[in-house]
Amino acid sequence: MLFPAFEERTGQTMGPTQMMRSEHIQMRQLLTEMAIALEQRSKDQYLGLADTLMMIMQQHNMKEEQVLYPMTEQALGVDAAGVLERIDIP
């Protein structure tokens, strides 16, 4: 809900939100590969993938916190709180 609201307000669909989506896909793929390595009892493969995931997540979170969230807050202003309240977290 946050990305579409940001994109609608700014008209930017190929900027930071596209990068975040791409990284989300990459992280999901790593999780899938980790599950396969776990099933195959491949400790070294699993640990290597886990290290990669940790590095990507740290960089990803830094980009979100230092770039995307401030941009979103600036673009949405007082509407940001309303968008966040509509997010249904199970």
N, C-alpha and C positions, 0 to 999 in steps of 0.2 A: 504494500500500500504506500510505503514511503517513496520508493523510486518513481512510480507512476505520478504521484503528486508533484514531486520535484520536477520531473520531465515535463509535465503539463504546464507548470508555472514558468519554467525557464525556456522550454522549447529545445532543451539539450537532451538528445537521446543517445548520442554516440560518445558522450564524455565520461564523467566519473561513474555514472550508474552502469554504463556498459562494461566498464572495467570491473566493477564489483560483481556484476552478474557472471562475467567470464571467470573470475576467481572463484565464485561459488561453485561453478561447474567443475573447475579444476579440483577443488577440495572434495567434492562429492566423488569424483573419479578416484582420487587417492584413497578415500574411505572404502570404496569398492575393492580396489586393489589390495588394501590392507586386509579386508575380510578374506579374500582369496588366499593371500599369503598365510593367514592364520589357519585356514582350512587345510592348507598344504603343509602346515607346521614348518614353514620357512622363516625361522627366527630372524636371520640377517635381512631378508627381504622386507619383512614386517617392520623391523626397527629402522631400516633405511627410509621406508615410506613414511613412518611416523615422524622421523626427523624432518623430512621434507614438508609434511603437513604442518608441523609446528612452525617452521620458518615462514611458510606461506601465510598461515593464520596470523602470526605476529605482524608481518608486513601489512596484511589486509586490514587488521584492526587499527593499525596506526593510520592508514590512509582514511579509513572511515572516520576515526575520531578527529584527525587533524585537518582533513580536507572535506569529505562528503557531508558530515554532520554540520559543520559550520556553514557550508554553502546552502544546505537544506534549510537550516534555521534562518539564514539571511533571505532566502528566496520565499519561504513560506510565512515567515514572520509569526504573527499570532495564530495563524491557521495550523502551524506545526503540531501544537498540542492536540487539536481536534483529530488530525490524521493519526497520530499515535494512539489516541484513545480508541479508535476504530479497529485497531489490530487485535485480532482474536488469537490469543496465545493459549494453547491447550494445557 
